[in-house]
Amino acid sequence: MIPVSSLAYSVPATKAISVLAVDPELGEGLNDEDLELAQRHALAFTFAISKGQLPPLASPADDDAQVFGLLILSGLVLREVEVAGRETAELLGHGDLIRPWDEDALEPLPGTVRWTVLEPGKVAALDRRFAAVAGRFPTILETLSARAEGRAQLLSLQRALTQIPRVETRVIALLWRLAERWGVVSAEGVQLALPLTHATIAKLVSARRPSVTTALGKLADDGLIEKVPEGYRLLGDPAEFIGAML
């Protein structure tokens, strides 16, 4: 854990906010009485995260509450890992619990971990006081645990996608996976409004940027995607054409 004062982000909210008020899913399963208590006492300070690389940690203060994780309330964060010249990445957003100060996961291998904010937003610094309150309401901890497990499962799926030989198949499968979480269904298709550069997609599918550019062009020519100002529009039945592309 780290002291809350060592987070070198912008000045936090002057008053702690109710975590369940901004993330209602954490309160699902609680009865009305317990929900009211949890909303009142499960508090955390929030920090704004600006577009760009997450700043480093400042000097710790011994007398502050210890933070065990940052809960993303809004925005979009890219976590990149580089080992031996190879890069991979994952996208994180609302509801994900992150620990940007943990950088020992690569040991004993040489490498780097980078955290980049693609869309500005806010995070809540969950500390021991929040944990003590959440411990009285097991469903809160169960929800956080389920999210962590879901993130691990999605990373396993993404790793499996990178083993598909054809880059265009990797790309379209990735876009549909992201659309499952961030997509919006419309009459024209599924809108995926994410700031995904070709370089970012390349890291997500473990391919080279020029290959991704070529793949996106082919997918557009085949009528499977459309480039729109906000991102991409996905068309058709993914199971049908992805199976045909394998």
Secondary structure, DSSP 8 states (H G I E B T S, - for coil): -EEGGG--SS---SS-EEHHHH-GGGGTT--HHHHHHHHHH-EEEEEEE-SEE--------TTS-EEEEEEEEEEEEEEEEEETTEEEEEEE-TT-EE-TT---TTTTS-EEEEEEEEEEEEEEEEEHHHHHHHTTSHHHHHHHHHHHHHHHHHHHHHHHHTT-S-HHHHHHHHHHHHHHHH-EEETTEEEE-----HHHHHHHHT--HHHHHHHHHHHHHTTSEEEETTEEEE-S-HHHHHHHH-
